[in-house]
Amino acid sequence: MNKKLEDLLYDALLPTDEPDMELNRRILQKQFKEASVMKHYHFKKIAAAAAVCVLTVGSITAYAAYKFLSPSQIAGEVSNNHALAKAFEGKDAVLVNETQESSDYEITLLGLVSGTELSPYVDESETGKIKDSRTYAAVAVNRTDGKPVQDDERKCLSPLLNGVEWMVANNGTMDVGLQWFVQDGVIYELLECDDLEAFAGRGVQLGVVDEFCDETEAFTMDKSTGDYSRNTDYTGTNALFDLPLDQSKADEAAADAYIEKLKASLENDDDEGEEDISEDEDVKKYLADLEAAEDEAAFLKKNASLISSEILKQDKDGMVEFGKEGDTQGTLNVSDFEKGVSKSGVITGGTMEDLVIHMFTVNEDGTVTYKAYAPSAK
């Protein structure tokens, strides 16, 4: 796909509706709304079984180390920046190896580390710019029945800041990235997000759910303590891990400032998010013509240029991820799309220069044809 698509998707806005799970999940389907994006990186070509790390600690930790790849090995598989793999072997890394069962899965938090210049996937054009400190957590997911985990059973990992509502601090607002791959029937996932060490004093948890926005139903926050807990009535996946952050790195002032910045950004999106597209008269007219067209695909064929195309696979909930593999992607629910009918499920951008119309067609075999268009130059 085209580098232009990557750049355009990266700047898409986040939805800011009230935290109703289905409303937030479906917000991407609404016409003329901007897409919620999270950086996803999927790696399919995996080396043969890696060497086993032999530890001299307790039996549970040793078993987890034997059963799964180490965080350093996981980072090495998904990264073109070897600094992260080395960091997971360093003195500042924390090996956790805690396993929880939820739904039909065993979910193991293997370890975490924070630091600068560790970003696992670095575009050549961005080399030398990755100085911001980030936190990384490695997770393994396998089934309780012993069957191999399939690629579409990947889980959504979410940092949860105690005392902060999920709609304020979430995968989108905290610049979360996710890399994953399947090896020997296990899904390995590597989360990256803004540095969490400043929040060590108030506590941070890692939530694991099936899909983005499930967090609003899967977890509850105690209003008096601010602590998150699992919703015992929830039927989907909802593992929840306390992150063992270094208390000496806690910085309450920096944590408060970060939260206020997130809240201010959310308020700005509430005030301005829906106006960005309509402020440009050319965009307003172009989208009005698109909406009025009896056949959107025919309109775009005549009035736009195709900038990317691929066949997508739906997951069990009818969700598809679109965008350049290895770069920023969006997520869309196509479960109620009419088969064989092309539909502009997502539109991003606010000017004629960065406008992208994302078209989706559900095929008879259940796959989805995804095409991205940019308005043709006048």
C-alpha positions in Angstrom: 0.0 0.0 0.0 0.8 3.6 -0.2 2.8 5.7 2.3 0.2 8.4 1.8 -2.5 6.2 3.3 -0.3 5.6 6.4 0.2 9.4 6.9 -3.5 10.2 6.5 -4.8 7.5 8.8 -2.3 8.5 11.5 -4.0 11.8 12.0 -7.5 10.5 12.3 -9.5 11.7 15.3 -10.8 9.6 18.2 -14.4 9.1 19.0 -15.6 11.0 22.1 -19.1 9.7 22.8 -20.2 8.5 26.2 -18.7 5.2 27.2 -21.4 2.8 25.8 -19.6 -0.2 24.4 -21.7 -0.8 21.3 -22.0 2.9 20.6 -18.2 3.4 20.6 -17.7 0.2 18.6 -20.0 1.3 15.9 -18.9 4.9 15.7 -16.6 4.1 12.9 -19.6 3.0 10.8 -21.2 6.5 10.8 -20.9 8.5 7.7 -18.7 11.6 7.8 -17.2 10.7 11.2 -13.5 10.4 11.7 -12.0 7.0 12.4 -10.6 5.8 15.8 -7.2 4.4 15.1 -4.7 2.3 17.0 -1.3 1.3 15.6 -1.4 -2.4 14.8 1.5 -4.4 13.5 1.0 -8.0 12.4 3.9 -10.4 11.8 3.3 -13.7 10.0 6.7 -15.0 9.1 8.1 -16.4 12.4 11.3 -18.3 13.0 11.3 -21.9 14.3 10.8 -22.5 18.0 13.3 -20.2 19.9 15.7 -21.4 22.6 14.3 -21.9 26.0 15.4 -19.7 28.9 16.3 -21.6 32.0 15.5 -19.7 35.2 16.5 -20.5 38.8 13.4 -19.0 40.3 10.1 -20.5 41.5 8.4 -23.3 39.6 5.5 -21.2 38.2 7.9 -18.7 36.7 10.2 -21.4 35.4 7.2 -23.2 33.8 6.0 -20.0 32.1 9.5 -19.4 30.8 9.7 -22.9 29.4 6.2 -22.8 27.9 6.5 -19.4 26.2 9.0 -17.2 24.5 10.7 -14.6 26.7 9.8 -10.9 26.3 13.2 -10.4 24.7 12.6 -13.1 22.2 9.1 -11.6 21.4 10.6 -8.2 20.9 13.3 -9.6 18.7 10.6 -11.3 16.4 8.6 -8.1 15.9 11.3 -5.4 15.9 13.7 -3.8 13.5 15.2 -1.9 16.5 17.2 -4.4 18.6 17.3 -2.0 21.5 14.0 -3.2 22.8 15.1 -6.8 22.9 18.2 -5.8 24.8 16.1 -3.7 27.2 14.0 -6.7 28.1 17.2 -8.4 29.2 18.5 -5.4 31.2 18.3 -4.5 34.9 15.3 -2.2 34.4 13.1 -4.9 32.9 10.5 -6.7 35.1 9.7 -10.4 34.5 6.2 -11.1 35.8 5.0 -14.5 34.4 1.5 -14.2 35.9 -1.2 -16.2 34.4 -4.9 -15.6 34.6 -7.8 -17.6 33.1 -10.7 -15.9 31.4 -13.3 -17.2 29.1 -11.6 -19.9 27.1 -8.1 -18.5 27.5 -5.0 -18.5 29.6 -3.4 -15.1 29.5 0.1 -14.6 30.8 1.7 -11.3 31.4 5.4 -12.1 30.8 7.1 -8.9 31.5 7.5 -5.2 31.0 10.1 -2.5 30.6 10.2 1.3 30.1 12.7 3.5 28.4 13.7 5.8 25.5 14.6 5.0 21.9 13.1 1.5 22.2 10.2 1.8 19.6 10.1 -1.7 18.0 9.0 -0.7 14.6 10.8 2.3 13.1 10.3 3.6 9.6 13.5 4.6 8.0 12.2 8.2 7.6 11.7 8.3 11.4 15.0 7.0 12.5 16.6 9.3 15.0 13.3 10.7 16.2 12.3 8.1 18.7 13.4 9.6 21.9 10.2 9.7 24.0 10.1 7.3 26.8 7.6 4.5 26.3 6.4 1.4 28.3 6.3 -2.1 26.7 4.5 -5.2 28.0 4.7 -8.7 26.6 1.7 -11.1 26.8 1.1 -14.7 25.7 -2.4 -16.0 25.0 -3.2 -19.7 24.7 -6.5 -21.7 25.0 -7.5 -23.6 28.1 -8.6 -26.6 26.0 -5.1 -27.0 24.5 -6.2 -26.2 21.0 -3.9 -23.9 19.0 -4.9 -20.3 19.1 -5.9 -18.8 15.8 -4.8 -15.4 14.5 -8.2 -13.9 14.8 -8.3 -14.7 18.5 -5.8 -11.9 19.2 -6.8 -9.8 22.3 -6.9 -6.1 22.9 -4.5 -4.9 25.6 -5.3 -1.7 27.4 -3.4 0.3 30.1 -5.8 1.3 32.8 -4.8 4.3 35.1 -6.3 4.0 38.5 -8.7 6.8 39.2 -9.0 7.8 35.5 -12.0 6.9 33.5 -11.3 4.6 30.5 -12.8 7.1 28.0 -10.1 9.6 29.1 -7.1 7.3 29.2 -7.3 4.5 26.6 -5.6 2.9 23.6 -6.2 5.9 21.4 -5.4 8.7 23.8 -2.3 7.0 25.2 -0.8 6.4 21.7 -0.9 2.6 22.1 0.7 0.3 19.5 0.3 -3.4 19.3 2.5 -6.0 17.6 1.5 -9.7 17.5 2.2 -13.0 15.9 1.3 -16.7 16.3 3.9 -19.4 17.0 3.3 -23.0 18.1 -0.4 -22.3 18.8 0.3 -19.3 21.0 -0.4 -15.7 20.3 2.3 -13.3 21.4 1.4 -9.7 21.8 3.6 -6.7 22.5 2.0 -3.5 23.8 3.6 -0.1 23.6 2.2 3.1 25.1 3.2 6.4 26.7 5.5 5.9 29.7 3.6 4.6 32.7 6.3 4.9 35.3 5.1 8.3 36.5 1.8 6.6 37.5 3.5 4.1 39.8 2.2 6.0 42.9 -1.4 5.7 41.9 -1.2 2.3 40.3 -1.7 1.1 36.7 -3.3 -2.1 35.5 -3.3 -3.9 32.2 -6.7 -5.0 31.0 -7.1 -7.7 28.4 -10.4 -8.0 26.4 -11.6 -9.4 23.1 -12.1 -6.1 21.3 -11.4 -2.3 21.8 -14.3 -0.7 23.7 -15.1 -4.0 25.6 -13.3 -2.4 28.5 -16.4 -0.3 29.4 -18.3 -3.5 30.2 -15.4 -5.8 31.2 -14.1 -3.7 34.1 -15.5 -1.4 36.8 -13.7 1.4 38.6 -14.2 1.9 42.3 -15.2 5.5 42.7 -13.6 5.8 46.2 -10.3 4.1 45.6 -10.0 4.5 41.8 -9.0 0.9 41.5 -10.2 -1.2 38.5 -11.6 -4.7 39.0 -13.0 -7.4 36.7 -16.8 -7.4 36.1 -17.7 -10.9 37.3 -20.9 -10.9 35.3 -19.1 -10.2 32.0 -19.0 -13.2 29.7 -16.2 -12.2 27.4 -12.5 -12.1 28.1 -11.5 -9.8 30.9 -8.1 -10.5 32.5 -6.7 -7.7 34.7 -3.0 -7.4 35.8 -1.4 -5.0 38.3 1.7 -3.7 36.7 4.7 -3.8 39.0 6.1 -0.4 38.2 9.2 1.0 40.0 7.8 3.2 42.8 11.0 5.3 42.8 10.0 6.5 39.3 6.6 7.8 40.5 6.0 11.5 39.7 2.6 12.6 40.8 3.0 16.1 39.3 3.8 14.7 35.9 1.0 12.1 36.2 -1.5 14.9 37.0 -0.3 17.0 34.1 -0.6 14.1 31.7 -4.1 13.4 32.8 -5.1 17.0 32.5 -3.7 17.0 29.0 -5.8 14.0 28.0 -8.9 15.6 29.4 -8.2 18.9 27.5 -7.7 17.0 24.3 -10.9 15.1 24.8 -12.9 18.3 25.4 -11.4 19.8 22.3 -12.4 16.8 20.2 -16.0 17.1 21.6 -16.1 20.8 20.6 -14.4 20.5 17.2 -14.3 16.9 16.0 -17.5 16.9 14.0 -16.7 20.4 12.5 -13.4 19.6 11.0 -14.7 18.1 7.8 -17.6 20.6 7.3 -15.4 23.7 7.7 -13.8 23.1 4.2 -16.4 24.1 1.6 -14.9 21.9 -1.1 -14.9 18.9 1.2 -18.5 19.6 2.2 -19.6 19.7 -1.4 -17.6 16.6 -2.3 -19.1 14.6 0.5 -22.6 15.9 -0.2 -22.2 14.7 -3.8 -20.9 11.3 -2.6 -23.9 10.9 -0.3 -26.3 11.8 -3.0 -24.8 9.4 -5.5 -26.9 6.3 -6.1 -23.7 4.3 -6.6 -20.8 5.4 -4.4 -18.4 3.1 -6.1 -19.2 4.5 -9.5 -18.9 8.1 -8.1 -15.5 7.4 -6.7 -14.3 5.7 -9.9 -15.1 8.9 -11.7 -14.1 11.4 -9.1 -11.4 9.9 -7.0 -8.1 8.0 -7.3 -7.6 4.5 -5.8 -4.7 4.7 -3.3 -4.9 1.2 -1.8 -6.8 -2.1 -2.1 -6.8 -5.4 -0.2 -8.9 -8.3 0.9 -9.7 -8.4 4.6 -10.9 -11.2 6.9 -13.6 -10.6 9.5 -13.1 -11.7 13.0 -15.8 -13.6 14.9 -17.6 -10.3 15.8 -17.6 -9.0 12.2 -14.7 -6.6 12.8 -12.1 -5.9 10.2 -8.8 -4.0 10.5 -7.8 -1.7 7.6 -4.8 0.2 6.7 -1.2 -0.6 5.9 0.0 -3.8 7.6 2.9 -2.8 9.9 1.5 0.7 10.3 -1.6 2.6 11.6 -4.9 0.9 11.1 -8.5 1.5 11.9 -11.2 -1.0 13.0 -14.7 -1.3 11.5 -17.7 -3.5 12.2 -19.1 -4.8 8.9 -21.5 -7.4 10.4 -24.6 -5.6 9.1 -23.2 -4.6 5.7 -25.2 -5.9 2.7 -23.2 -8.4 0.8 -22.0 -7.3 -2.6 -22.7 -3.6 -1.9 -19.7 -1.2 -1.7 -20.1 1.2 1.2 -18.0 4.1 2.5 -17.8 2.9 6.1 -15.2 5.5 7.2 -14.1 8.9 6.0 -11.0 10.6 7.3 -9.4 14.0 6.8 -10.6 17.6 6.8 -9.3 19.0 3.5 -9.2 18.0 -0.1 -5.5 17.3 0.3 -5.9 14.7 3.1 -9.4 13.4 2.6 -9.7 9.6 2.3 -12.8 7.6 1.6 -12.5 4.0 2.9 -14.8 1.7 1.0 -15.8 -1.8 2.2 -17.6 -4.6 0.3 -18.6 -7.8 2.1 -18.1 -10.7 -0.4 -20.1 -13.8 -0.6 -17.4 -15.9 1.0 -17.4 -13.5 4.0 -14.1 -11.7 3.2 -14.2 -8.0 2.8 -12.8 -6.0 -0.1 -11.2 -2.8 1.2 -10.4 0.1 -1.0 -9.2 3.6 -0.1 -9.8 6.6 -2.4 -8.5 10.2 -2.5 -10.4 12.9 -4.4 -8.9 13.4 -7.9 -7.0 16.6 -8.4 -9.1 19.2 -10.1 
